[in-house]
Amino acid sequence: MAREQVILACTECNNRNYTTTRNKSLTPNRLEMKKYCRYDRKRTLHKEVK
Ligand SMILES: [Zn+2]
């Protein structure tokens, strides 16, 4: 199965805080996760960027 590395960027400060992999066939949509942002010092929504 094809696994693709994706970058998760904070939607508040745009820093790219996390990388992860996803299975394209299982998750066709853009990833969105609540993650801790050390720049904002709180949990923010992180979205997949290319
Ligand atoms: Zn942030």
mmCIF file of the protein (N, C-alpha, C, O) and its ligand, coordinates in Angstrom:
data_MODEL
# 
_entry.id   MODEL 
# 
loop_
_entity.id 
_entity.type 
_entity.pdbx_number_of_molecules 
1 polymer     1 
2 non-polymer 1 
# 
_entity_poly.entity_id                      1 
_entity_poly.type                           'polypeptide(L)' 
_entity_poly.nstd_linkage                   no 
_entity_poly.nstd_monomer                   no 
_entity_poly.pdbx_seq_one_letter_code       MAREQVILACTECNNRNYTTTRNKSLTPNRLEMKKYCRYDRKRTLHKEVK 
_entity_poly.pdbx_seq_one_letter_code_can   MAREQVILACTECNNRNYTTTRNKSLTPNRLEMKKYCRYDRKRTLHKEVK 
_entity_poly.pdbx_strand_id                 A 
# 
loop_
_entity_poly_seq.entity_id 
_entity_poly_seq.num 
_entity_poly_seq.mon_id 
_entity_poly_seq.hetero 
1 1  MET n 
1 2  ALA n 
1 3  ARG n 
1 4  GLU n 
1 5  GLN n 
1 6  VAL n 
1 7  ILE n 
1 8  LEU n 
1 9  ALA n 
1 10 CYS n 
1 11 THR n 
1 12 GLU n 
1 13 CYS n 
1 14 ASN n 
1 15 ASN n 
1 16 ARG n 
1 17 ASN n 
1 18 TYR n 
1 19 THR n 
1 20 THR n 
1 21 THR n 
1 22 ARG n 
1 23 ASN n 
1 24 LYS n 
1 25 SER n 
1 26 LEU n 
1 27 THR n 
1 28 PRO n 
1 29 ASN n 
1 30 ARG n 
1 31 LEU n 
1 32 GLU n 
1 33 MET n 
1 34 LYS n 
1 35 LYS n 
1 36 TYR n 
1 37 CYS n 
1 38 ARG n 
1 39 TYR n 
1 40 ASP n 
1 41 ARG n 
1 42 LYS n 
1 43 ARG n 
1 44 THR n 
1 45 LEU n 
1 46 HIS n 
1 47 LYS n 
1 48 GLU n 
1 49 VAL n 
1 50 LYS n 
# 
loop_
_struct_asym.id 
_struct_asym.entity_id 
A 1 
B 2 
# 
loop_
_chem_comp.id 
_chem_comp.type 
_chem_comp.mon_nstd_flag 
ALA 'L-peptide linking' y 
ARG 'L-peptide linking' y 
ASN 'L-peptide linking' y 
ASP 'L-peptide linking' y 
CYS 'L-peptide linking' y 
GLN 'L-peptide linking' y 
GLU 'L-peptide linking' y 
HIS 'L-peptide linking' y 
ILE 'L-peptide linking' y 
LEU 'L-peptide linking' y 
LYS 'L-peptide linking' y 
MET 'L-peptide linking' y 
PRO 'L-peptide linking' y 
SER 'L-peptide linking' y 
THR 'L-peptide linking' y 
TYR 'L-peptide linking' y 
VAL 'L-peptide linking' y 
ZN  non-polymer         . 
# 
_pdbx_entity_nonpoly.entity_id   2 
_pdbx_entity_nonpoly.name        ? 
_pdbx_entity_nonpoly.comp_id     ZN 
# 
_pdbx_nonpoly_scheme.asym_id         B 
_pdbx_nonpoly_scheme.entity_id       2 
_pdbx_nonpoly_scheme.mon_id          ZN 
_pdbx_nonpoly_scheme.ndb_seq_num     1 
_pdbx_nonpoly_scheme.pdb_seq_num     101 
_pdbx_nonpoly_scheme.auth_seq_num    101 
_pdbx_nonpoly_scheme.pdb_mon_id      ZN 
_pdbx_nonpoly_scheme.auth_mon_id     ZN 
_pdbx_nonpoly_scheme.pdb_strand_id   A 
_pdbx_nonpoly_scheme.pdb_ins_code    . 
# 
loop_
_atom_site.group_PDB 
_atom_site.id 
_atom_site.type_symbol 
_atom_site.label_atom_id 
_atom_site.label_alt_id 
_atom_site.label_comp_id 
_atom_site.label_asym_id 
_atom_site.label_entity_id 
_atom_site.label_seq_id 
_atom_site.pdbx_PDB_ins_code 
_atom_site.Cartn_x 
_atom_site.Cartn_y 
_atom_site.Cartn_z 
_atom_site.occupancy 
_atom_site.B_iso_or_equiv 
_atom_site.pdbx_formal_charge 
_atom_site.auth_seq_id 
_atom_site.auth_comp_id 
_atom_site.auth_asym_id 
_atom_site.auth_atom_id 
_atom_site.pdbx_PDB_model_num 
ATOM   1   N  N  . MET A 1 1  ? 0.833  -1.205 0.000  1.00 0.00 ? 1   MET A N  1 
ATOM   2   C  CA . MET A 1 1  ? 0.000  0.000  0.000  1.00 0.00 ? 1   MET A CA 1 
ATOM   3   C  C  . MET A 1 1  ? 0.871  1.260  0.000  1.00 0.00 ? 1   MET A C  1 
ATOM   4   O  O  . MET A 1 1  ? 1.953  1.285  0.586  1.00 0.00 ? 1   MET A O  1 
ATOM   5   N  N  . ALA A 1 2  ? 0.387  2.276  -0.653 1.00 0.00 ? 2   ALA A N  1 
ATOM   6   C  CA . ALA A 1 2  ? 1.156  3.515  -0.755 1.00 0.00 ? 2   ALA A CA 1 
ATOM   7   C  C  . ALA A 1 2  ? 0.998  4.328  0.520  1.00 0.00 ? 2   ALA A C  1 
ATOM   8   O  O  . ALA A 1 2  ? -0.107 4.683  0.931  1.00 0.00 ? 2   ALA A O  1 
ATOM   9   N  N  . ARG A 1 3  ? 2.135  4.606  1.124  1.00 0.00 ? 3   ARG A N  1 
ATOM   10  C  CA . ARG A 1 3  ? 2.099  5.485  2.288  1.00 0.00 ? 3   ARG A CA 1 
ATOM   11  C  C  . ARG A 1 3  ? 2.808  6.766  1.908  1.00 0.00 ? 3   ARG A C  1 
ATOM   12  O  O  . ARG A 1 3  ? 3.873  6.749  1.291  1.00 0.00 ? 3   ARG A O  1 
ATOM   13  N  N  . GLU A 1 4  ? 2.208  7.860  2.280  1.00 0.00 ? 4   GLU A N  1 
ATOM   14  C  CA . GLU A 1 4  ? 2.731  9.148  1.888  1.00 0.00 ? 4   GLU A CA 1 
ATOM   15  C  C  . GLU A 1 4  ? 3.076  9.943  3.140  1.00 0.00 ? 4   GLU A C  1 
ATOM   16  O  O  . GLU A 1 4  ? 2.287  10.003 4.084  1.00 0.00 ? 4   GLU A O  1 
ATOM   17  N  N  . GLN A 1 5  ? 4.246  10.545 3.144  1.00 0.00 ? 5   GLN A N  1 
ATOM   18  C  CA . GLN A 1 5  ? 4.587  11.399 4.274  1.00 0.00 ? 5   GLN A CA 1 
ATOM   19  C  C  . GLN A 1 5  ? 3.906  12.747 4.109  1.00 0.00 ? 5   GLN A C  1 
ATOM   20  O  O  . GLN A 1 5  ? 3.936  13.348 3.035  1.00 0.00 ? 5   GLN A O  1 
ATOM   21  N  N  . VAL A 1 6  ? 3.306  13.201 5.169  1.00 0.00 ? 6   VAL A N  1 
ATOM   22  C  CA . VAL A 1 6  ? 2.617  14.489 5.133  1.00 0.00 ? 6   VAL A CA 1 
ATOM   23  C  C  . VAL A 1 6  ? 3.135  15.366 6.271  1.00 0.00 ? 6   VAL A C  1 
ATOM   24  O  O  . VAL A 1 6  ? 3.618  14.878 7.293  1.00 0.00 ? 6   VAL A O  1 
ATOM   25  N  N  . ILE A 1 7  ? 3.022  16.649 6.063  1.00 0.00 ? 7   ILE A N  1 
ATOM   26  C  CA . ILE A 1 7  ? 3.443  17.620 7.063  1.00 0.00 ? 7   ILE A CA 1 
ATOM   27  C  C  . ILE A 1 7  ? 2.200  18.270 7.639  1.00 0.00 ? 7   ILE A C  1 
ATOM   28  O  O  . ILE A 1 7  ? 1.273  18.626 6.911  1.00 0.00 ? 7   ILE A O  1 
ATOM   29  N  N  . LEU A 1 8  ? 2.192  18.419 8.951  1.00 0.00 ? 8   LEU A N  1 
ATOM   30  C  CA . LEU A 1 8  ? 1.071  19.079 9.603  1.00 0.00 ? 8   LEU A CA 1 
ATOM   31  C  C  . LEU A 1 8  ? 1.513  20.453 10.076 1.00 0.00 ? 8   LEU A C  1 
ATOM   32  O  O  . LEU A 1 8  ? 2.475  20.581 10.833 1.00 0.00 ? 8   LEU A O  1 
ATOM   33  N  N  . ALA A 1 9  ? 0.800  21.484 9.623  1.00 0.00 ? 9   ALA A N  1 
ATOM   34  C  CA . ALA A 1 9  ? 1.147  22.856 9.972  1.00 0.00 ? 9   ALA A CA 1 
ATOM   35  C  C  . ALA A 1 9  ? 0.069  23.456 10.858 1.00 0.00 ? 9   ALA A C  1 
ATOM   36  O  O  . ALA A 1 9  ? -1.124 23.234 10.652 1.00 0.00 ? 9   ALA A O  1 
ATOM   37  N  N  . CYS A 1 10 ? 0.505  24.208 11.833 1.00 0.00 ? 10  CYS A N  1 
ATOM   38  C  CA . CYS A 1 10 ? -0.405 24.913 12.724 1.00 0.00 ? 10  CYS A CA 1 
ATOM   39  C  C  . CYS A 1 10 ? -1.217 25.931 11.928 1.00 0.00 ? 10  CYS A C  1 
ATOM   40  O  O  . CYS A 1 10 ? -0.665 26.670 11.113 1.00 0.00 ? 10  CYS A O  1 
ATOM   41  N  N  . THR A 1 11 ? -2.509 25.967 12.162 1.00 0.00 ? 11  THR A N  1 
ATOM   42  C  CA . THR A 1 11 ? -3.353 26.910 11.432 1.00 0.00 ? 11  THR A CA 1 
ATOM   43  C  C  . THR A 1 11 ? -3.284 28.314 12.026 1.00 0.00 ? 11  THR A C  1 
ATOM   44  O  O  . THR A 1 11 ? -3.769 29.267 11.415 1.00 0.00 ? 11  THR A O  1 
ATOM   45  N  N  . GLU A 1 12 ? -2.689 28.453 13.205 1.00 0.00 ? 12  GLU A N  1 
ATOM   46  C  CA . GLU A 1 12 ? -2.629 29.772 13.829 1.00 0.00 ? 12  GLU A CA 1 
ATOM   47  C  C  . GLU A 1 12 ? -1.312 30.483 13.536 1.00 0.00 ? 12  GLU A C  1 
ATOM   48  O  O  . GLU A 1 12 ? -1.309 31.690 13.294 1.00 0.00 ? 12  GLU A O  1 
ATOM   49  N  N  . CYS A 1 13 ? -0.209 29.769 13.553 1.00 0.00 ? 13  CYS A N  1 
ATOM   50  C  CA . CYS A 1 13 ? 1.077  30.424 13.324 1.00 0.00 ? 13  CYS A CA 1 
ATOM   51  C  C  . CYS A 1 13 ? 1.776  29.893 12.071 1.00 0.00 ? 13  CYS A C  1 
ATOM   52  O  O  . CYS A 1 13 ? 2.826  30.407 11.685 1.00 0.00 ? 13  CYS A O  1 
ATOM   53  N  N  . ASN A 1 14 ? 1.210  28.884 11.443 1.00 0.00 ? 14  ASN A N  1 
ATOM   54  C  CA . ASN A 1 14 ? 1.738  28.316 10.205 1.00 0.00 ? 14  ASN A CA 1 
ATOM   55  C  C  . ASN A 1 14 ? 3.069  27.595 10.337 1.00 0.00 ? 14  ASN A C  1 
ATOM   56  O  O  . ASN A 1 14 ? 3.691  27.254 9.332  1.00 0.00 ? 14  ASN A O  1 
ATOM   57  N  N  . ASN A 1 15 ? 3.506  27.362 11.550 1.00 0.00 ? 15  ASN A N  1 
ATOM   58  C  CA . ASN A 1 15 ? 4.706  26.555 11.712 1.00 0.00 ? 15  ASN A CA 1 
ATOM   59  C  C  . ASN A 1 15 ? 4.393  25.092 11.434 1.00 0.00 ? 15  ASN A C  1 
ATOM   60  O  O  . ASN A 1 15 ? 3.320  24.586 11.765 1.00 0.00 ? 15  ASN A O  1 
ATOM   61  N  N  . ARG A 1 16 ? 5.362  24.431 10.816 1.00 0.00 ? 16  ARG A N  1 
ATOM   62  C  CA . ARG A 1 16 ? 5.174  23.025 10.464 1.00 0.00 ? 16  ARG A CA 1 
ATOM   63  C  C  . ARG A 1 16 ? 5.728  22.163 11.587 1.00 0.00 ? 16  ARG A C  1 
ATOM   64  O  O  . ARG A 1 16 ? 6.919  21.856 11.634 1.00 0.00 ? 16  ARG A O  1 
ATOM   65  N  N  . ASN A 1 17 ? 4.849  21.789 12.470 1.00 0.00 ? 17  ASN A N  1 
ATOM   66  C  CA . ASN A 1 17 ? 5.278  21.193 13.732 1.00 0.00 ? 17  ASN A CA 1 
ATOM   67  C  C  . ASN A 1 17 ? 5.394  19.682 13.690 1.00 0.00 ? 17  ASN A C  1 
ATOM   68  O  O  . ASN A 1 17 ? 6.159  19.108 14.466 1.00 0.00 ? 17  ASN A O  1 
ATOM   69  N  N  . TYR A 1 18 ? 4.673  19.033 12.824 1.00 0.00 ? 18  TYR A N  1 
ATOM   70  C  CA . TYR A 1 18 ? 4.621  17.574 12.862 1.00 0.00 ? 18  TYR A CA 1 
ATOM   71  C  C  . TYR A 1 18 ? 4.714  16.976 11.466 1.00 0.00 ? 18  TYR A C  1 
ATOM   72  O  O  . TYR A 1 18 ? 4.246  17.549 10.482 1.00 0.00 ? 18  TYR A O  1 
ATOM   73  N  N  . THR A 1 19 ? 5.325  15.822 11.419 1.00 0.00 ? 19  THR A N  1 
ATOM   74  C  CA . THR A 1 19 ? 5.229  15.033 10.203 1.00 0.00 ? 19  THR A CA 1 
ATOM   75  C  C  . THR A 1 19 ? 4.623  13.690 10.572 1.00 0.00 ? 19  THR A C  1 
ATOM   76  O  O  . THR A 1 19 ? 4.795  13.194 11.685 1.00 0.00 ? 19  THR A O  1 
ATOM   77  N  N  . THR A 1 20 ? 3.927  13.127 9.637  1.00 0.00 ? 20  THR A N  1 
ATOM   78  C  CA . THR A 1 20 ? 3.313  11.830 9.871  1.00 0.00 ? 20  THR A CA 1 
ATOM   79  C  C  . THR A 1 20 ? 3.185  11.129 8.532  1.00 0.00 ? 20  THR A C  1 
ATOM   80  O  O  . THR A 1 20 ? 3.505  11.695 7.487  1.00 0.00 ? 20  THR A O  1 
ATOM   81  N  N  . THR A 1 21 ? 2.727  9.928  8.573  1.00 0.00 ? 21  THR A N  1 
ATOM   82  C  CA . THR A 1 21 ? 2.441  9.230  7.328  1.00 0.00 ? 21  THR A CA 1 
ATOM   83  C  C  . THR A 1 21 ? 0.972  8.868  7.322  1.00 0.00 ? 21  THR A C  1 
ATOM   84  O  O  . THR A 1 21 ? 0.348  8.705  8.371  1.00 0.00 ? 21  THR A O  1 
ATOM   85  N  N  . ARG A 1 22 ? 0.443  8.749  6.150  1.00 0.00 ? 22  ARG A N  1 
ATOM   86  C  CA . ARG A 1 22 ? -0.939 8.340  6.051  1.00 0.00 ? 22  ARG A CA 1 
ATOM   87  C  C  . ARG A 1 22 ? -1.091 7.370  4.895  1.00 0.00 ? 22  ARG A C  1 
ATOM   88  O  O  . ARG A 1 22 ? -0.290 7.327  3.962  1.00 0.00 ? 22  ARG A O  1 
ATOM   89  N  N  . ASN A 1 23 ? -2.128 6.618  5.001  1.00 0.00 ? 23  ASN A N  1 
ATOM   90  C  CA . ASN A 1 23 ? -2.479 5.705  3.929  1.00 0.00 ? 23  ASN A CA 1 
ATOM   91  C  C  . ASN A 1 23 ? -3.537 6.383  3.076  1.00 0.00 ? 23  ASN A C  1 
ATOM   92  O  O  . ASN A 1 23 ? -4.656 6.631  3.523  1.00 0.00 ? 23  ASN A O  1 
ATOM   93  N  N  . LYS A 1 24 ? -3.163 6.674  1.851  1.00 0.00 ? 24  LYS A N  1 
ATOM   94  C  CA . LYS A 1 24 ? -4.042 7.459  0.991  1.00 0.00 ? 24  LYS A CA 1 
ATOM   95  C  C  . LYS A 1 24 ? -5.400 6.807  0.766  1.00 0.00 ? 24  LYS A C  1 
ATOM   96  O  O  . LYS A 1 24 ? -6.420 7.491  0.674  1.00 0.00 ? 24  LYS A O  1 
ATOM   97  N  N  . SER A 1 25 ? -5.403 5.520  0.681  1.00 0.00 ? 25  SER A N  1 
ATOM   98  C  CA . SER A 1 25 ? -6.668 4.849  0.388  1.00 0.00 ? 25  SER A CA 1 
ATOM   99  C  C  . SER A 1 25 ? -7.603 4.871  1.603  1.00 0.00 ? 25  SER A C  1 
ATOM   100 O  O  . SER A 1 25 ? -8.823 4.796  1.457  1.00 0.00 ? 25  SER A O  1 
ATOM   101 N  N  . LEU A 1 26 ? -7.018 4.973  2.803  1.00 0.00 ? 26  LEU A N  1 
ATOM   102 C  CA . LEU A 1 26 ? -7.848 4.997  4.003  1.00 0.00 ? 26  LEU A CA 1 
ATOM   103 C  C  . LEU A 1 26 ? -8.291 6.402  4.364  1.00 0.00 ? 26  LEU A C  1 
ATOM   104 O  O  . LEU A 1 26 ? -9.387 6.605  4.886  1.00 0.00 ? 26  LEU A O  1 
ATOM   105 N  N  . THR A 1 27 ? -7.427 7.374  4.082  1.00 0.00 ? 27  THR A N  1 
ATOM   106 C  CA . THR A 1 27 ? -7.736 8.755  4.450  1.00 0.00 ? 27  THR A CA 1 
ATOM   107 C  C  . THR A 1 27 ? -7.576 9.653  3.236  1.00 0.00 ? 27  THR A C  1 
ATOM   108 O  O  . THR A 1 27 ? -6.546 10.310 3.084  1.00 0.00 ? 27  THR A O  1 
ATOM   109 N  N  . PRO A 1 28 ? -8.568 9.691  2.382  1.00 0.00 ? 28  PRO A N  1 
ATOM   110 C  CA . PRO A 1 28 ? -8.486 10.487 1.156  1.00 0.00 ? 28  PRO A CA 1 
ATOM   111 C  C  . PRO A 1 28 ? -8.544 11.991 1.405  1.00 0.00 ? 28  PRO A C  1 
ATOM   112 O  O  . PRO A 1 28 ? -8.109 12.779 0.565  1.00 0.00 ? 28  PRO A O  1 
ATOM   113 N  N  . ASN A 1 29 ? -9.080 12.387 2.554  1.00 0.00 ? 29  ASN A N  1 
ATOM   114 C  CA . ASN A 1 29 ? -9.224 13.813 2.821  1.00 0.00 ? 29  ASN A CA 1 
ATOM   115 C  C  . ASN A 1 29 ? -7.957 14.374 3.453  1.00 0.00 ? 29  ASN A C  1 
ATOM   116 O  O  . ASN A 1 29 ? -7.094 13.630 3.918  1.00 0.00 ? 29  ASN A O  1 
ATOM   117 N  N  . ARG A 1 30 ? -7.866 15.681 3.460  1.00 0.00 ? 30  ARG A N  1 
ATOM   118 C  CA . ARG A 1 30 ? -6.758 16.350 4.133  1.00 0.00 ? 30  ARG A CA 1 
ATOM   119 C  C  . ARG A 1 30 ? -6.822 16.078 5.625  1.00 0.00 ? 30  ARG A C  1 
ATOM   120 O  O  . ARG A 1 30 ? -7.881 16.136 6.250  1.00 0.00 ? 30  ARG A O  1 
ATOM   121 N  N  . LEU A 1 31 ? -5.663 15.783 6.169  1.00 0.00 ? 31  LEU A N  1 
ATOM   122 C  CA . LEU A 1 31 ? -5.614 15.518 7.593  1.00 0.00 ? 31  LEU A CA 1 
ATOM   123 C  C  . LEU A 1 31 ? -5.767 16.806 8.389  1.00 0.00 ? 31  LEU A C  1 
ATOM   124 O  O  . LEU A 1 31 ? -5.206 17.845 8.043  1.00 0.00 ? 31  LEU A O  1 
ATOM   125 N  N  . GLU A 1 32 ? -6.540 16.708 9.460  1.00 0.00 ? 32  GLU A N  1 
ATOM   126 C  CA . GLU A 1 32 ? -6.657 17.805 10.403 1.00 0.00 ? 32  GLU A CA 1 
ATOM   127 C  C  . GLU A 1 32 ? -6.600 17.214 11.795 1.00 0.00 ? 32  GLU A C  1 
ATOM   128 O  O  . GLU A 1 32 ? -7.367 16.312 12.131 1.00 0.00 ? 32  GLU A O  1 
ATOM   129 N  N  . MET A 1 33 ? -5.698 17.719 12.593 1.00 0.00 ? 33  MET A N  1 
ATOM   130 C  CA . MET A 1 33 ? -5.552 17.183 13.935 1.00 0.00 ? 33  MET A CA 1 
ATOM   131 C  C  . MET A 1 33 ? -5.345 18.295 14.944 1.00 0.00 ? 33  MET A C  1 
ATOM   132 O  O  . MET A 1 33 ? -4.719 19.318 14.662 1.00 0.00 ? 33  MET A O  1 
ATOM   133 N  N  . LYS A 1 34 ? -5.881 18.068 16.108 1.00 0.00 ? 34  LYS A N  1 
ATOM   134 C  CA . LYS A 1 34 ? -5.575 18.950 17.231 1.00 0.00 ? 34  LYS A CA 1 
ATOM   135 C  C  . LYS A 1 34 ? -4.248 18.499 17.829 1.00 0.00 ? 34  LYS A C  1 
ATOM   136 O  O  . LYS A 1 34 ? -4.114 17.378 18.320 1.00 0.00 ? 34  LYS A O  1 
ATOM   137 N  N  . LYS A 1 35 ? -3.271 19.402 17.774 1.00 0.00 ? 35  LYS A N  1 
ATOM   138 C  CA . LYS A 1 35 ? -1.942 19.079 18.297 1.00 0.00 ? 35  LYS A CA 1 
ATOM   139 C  C  . LYS A 1 35 ? -1.430 20.248 19.116 1.00 0.00 ? 35  LYS A C  1 
ATOM   140 O  O  . LYS A 1 35 ? -1.863 21.390 18.967 1.00 0.00 ? 35  LYS A O  1 
ATOM   141 N  N  . TYR A 1 36 ? -0.493 19.915 19.985 1.00 0.00 ? 36  TYR A N  1 
ATOM   142 C  CA . TYR A 1 36 ? 0.116  20.978 20.779 1.00 0.00 ? 36  TYR A CA 1 
ATOM   143 C  C  . TYR A 1 36 ? 1.107  21.755 19.928 1.00 0.00 ? 36  TYR A C  1 
ATOM   144 O  O  . TYR A 1 36 ? 1.976  21.172 19.281 1.00 0.00 ? 36  TYR A O  1 
ATOM   145 N  N  . CYS A 1 37 ? 0.968  23.077 19.935 1.00 0.00 ? 37  CYS A N  1 
ATOM   146 C  CA . CYS A 1 37 ? 1.908  23.936 19.231 1.00 0.00 ? 37  CYS A CA 1 
ATOM   147 C  C  . CYS A 1 37 ? 2.789  24.631 20.255 1.00 0.00 ? 37  CYS A C  1 
ATOM   148 O  O  . CYS A 1 37 ? 2.296  25.343 21.130 1.00 0.00 ? 37  CYS A O  1 
ATOM   149 N  N  . ARG A 1 38 ? 4.092  24.421 20.141 1.00 0.00 ? 38  ARG A N  1 
ATOM   150 C  CA . ARG A 1 38 ? 4.978  25.009 21.149 1.00 0.00 ? 38  ARG A CA 1 
ATOM   151 C  C  . ARG A 1 38 ? 5.155  26.506 20.933 1.00 0.00 ? 38  ARG A C  1 
ATOM   152 O  O  . ARG A 1 38 ? 5.574  27.219 21.845 1.00 0.00 ? 38  ARG A O  1 
ATOM   153 N  N  . TYR A 1 39 ? 4.843  26.981 19.748 1.00 0.00 ? 39  TYR A N  1 
ATOM   154 C  CA . TYR A 1 39 ? 4.948  28.418 19.491 1.00 0.00 ? 39  TYR A CA 1 
ATOM   155 C  C  . TYR A 1 39 ? 3.750  29.158 20.082 1.00 0.00 ? 39  TYR A C  1 
ATOM   156 O  O  . TYR A 1 39 ? 3.893  30.258 20.617 1.00 0.00 ? 39  TYR A O  1 
ATOM   157 N  N  . ASP A 1 40 ? 2.580  28.554 19.981 1.00 0.00 ? 40  ASP A N  1 
ATOM   158 C  CA . ASP A 1 40 ? 1.383  29.151 20.565 1.00 0.00 ? 40  ASP A CA 1 
ATOM   159 C  C  . ASP A 1 40 ? 1.185  28.732 22.013 1.00 0.00 ? 40  ASP A C  1 
ATOM   160 O  O  . ASP A 1 40 ? 0.390  29.328 22.740 1.00 0.00 ? 40  ASP A O  1 
ATOM   161 N  N  . ARG A 1 41 ? 1.910  27.707 22.424 1.00 0.00 ? 41  ARG A N  1 
ATOM   162 C  CA . ARG A 1 41 ? 1.812  27.161 23.780 1.00 0.00 ? 41  ARG A CA 1 
ATOM   163 C  C  . ARG A 1 41 ? 0.399  26.695 24.115 1.00 0.00 ? 41  ARG A C  1 
ATOM   164 O  O  . ARG A 1 41 ? -0.083 26.875 25.234 1.00 0.00 ? 41  ARG A O  1 
ATOM   165 N  N  . LYS A 1 42 ? -0.242 26.105 23.141 1.00 0.00 ? 42  LYS A N  1 
ATOM   166 C  CA . LYS A 1 42 ? -1.569 25.533 23.372 1.00 0.00 ? 42  LYS A CA 1 
ATOM   167 C  C  . LYS A 1 42 ? -1.856 24.542 22.253 1.00 0.00 ? 42  LYS A C  1 
ATOM   168 O  O  . LYS A 1 42 ? -1.105 24.429 21.284 1.00 0.00 ? 42  LYS A O  1 
ATOM   169 N  N  . ARG A 1 43 ? -2.940 23.844 22.414 1.00 0.00 ? 43  ARG A N  1 
ATOM   170 C  CA . ARG A 1 43 ? -3.353 22.925 21.361 1.00 0.00 ? 43  ARG A CA 1 
ATOM   171 C  C  . ARG A 1 43 ? -4.102 23.699 20.282 1.00 0.00 ? 43  ARG A C  1 
ATOM   172 O  O  . ARG A 1 43 ? -5.040 24.441 20.571 1.00 0.00 ? 43  ARG A O  1 
ATOM   173 N  N  . THR A 1 44 ? -3.683 23.517 19.057 1.00 0.00 ? 44  THR A N  1 
ATOM   174 C  CA . THR A 1 44 ? -4.318 24.197 17.940 1.00 0.00 ? 44  THR A CA 1 
ATOM   175 C  C  . THR A 1 44 ? -4.630 23.173 16.871 1.00 0.00 ? 44  THR A C  1 
ATOM   176 O  O  . THR A 1 44 ? -4.179 22.028 16.929 1.00 0.00 ? 44  THR A O  1 
ATOM   177 N  N  . LEU A 1 45 ? -5.402 23.601 15.901 1.00 0.00 ? 45  LEU A N  1 
ATOM   178 C  CA . LEU A 1 45 ? -5.692 22.729 14.767 1.00 0.00 ? 45  LEU A CA 1 
ATOM   179 C  C  . LEU A 1 45 ? -4.519 22.746 13.797 1.00 0.00 ? 45  LEU A C  1 
ATOM   180 O  O  . LEU A 1 45 ? -4.048 23.804 13.382 1.00 0.00 ? 45  LEU A O  1 
ATOM   181 N  N  . HIS A 1 46 ? -4.068 21.567 13.452 1.00 0.00 ? 46  HIS A N  1 
ATOM   182 C  CA . HIS A 1 46 ? -2.991 21.429 12.483 1.00 0.00 ? 46  HIS A CA 1 
ATOM   183 C  C  . HIS A 1 46 ? -3.537 20.791 11.225 1.00 0.00 ? 46  HIS A C  1 
ATOM   184 O  O  . HIS A 1 46 ? -4.289 19.819 11.291 1.00 0.00 ? 46  HIS A O  1 
ATOM   185 N  N  . LYS A 1 47 ? -3.162 21.333 10.085 1.00 0.00 ? 47  LYS A N  1 
ATOM   186 C  CA . LYS A 1 47 ? -3.660 20.810 8.812  1.00 0.00 ? 47  LYS A CA 1 
ATOM   187 C  C  . LYS A 1 47 ? -2.508 20.342 7.944  1.00 0.00 ? 47  LYS A C  1 
ATOM   188 O  O  . LYS A 1 47 ? -1.384 20.837 8.027  1.00 0.00 ? 47  LYS A O  1 
ATOM   189 N  N  . GLU A 1 48 ? -2.825 19.396 7.132  1.00 0.00 ? 48  GLU A N  1 
ATOM   190 C  CA . GLU A 1 48 ? -1.851 18.857 6.201  1.00 0.00 ? 48  GLU A CA 1 
ATOM   191 C  C  . GLU A 1 48 ? -1.414 19.906 5.182  1.00 0.00 ? 48  GLU A C  1 
ATOM   192 O  O  . GLU A 1 48 ? -2.243 20.629 4.629  1.00 0.00 ? 48  GLU A O  1 
ATOM   193 N  N  . VAL A 1 49 ? -0.120 19.982 4.943  1.00 0.00 ? 49  VAL A N  1 
ATOM   194 C  CA . VAL A 1 49 ? 0.399  20.817 3.858  1.00 0.00 ? 49  VAL A CA 1 
ATOM   195 C  C  . VAL A 1 49 ? 1.263  19.946 2.965  1.00 0.00 ? 49  VAL A C  1 
ATOM   196 O  O  . VAL A 1 49 ? 1.737  18.889 3.381  1.00 0.00 ? 49  VAL A O  1 
ATOM   197 N  N  . LYS A 1 50 ? 1.463  20.393 1.747  1.00 0.00 ? 50  LYS A N  1 
ATOM   198 C  CA . LYS A 1 50 ? 2.301  19.642 0.807  1.00 0.00 ? 50  LYS A CA 1 
ATOM   199 C  C  . LYS A 1 50 ? 3.758  20.095 0.907  1.00 0.00 ? 50  LYS A C  1 
ATOM   200 O  O  . LYS A 1 50 ? 4.615  19.576 0.192  1.00 0.00 ? 50  LYS A O  1 
HETATM 201 ZN ZN . ZN  B 2 .  ? 1.032  27.474 16.191 1.00 0.00 2 101 ZN  A ZN 1 
# 
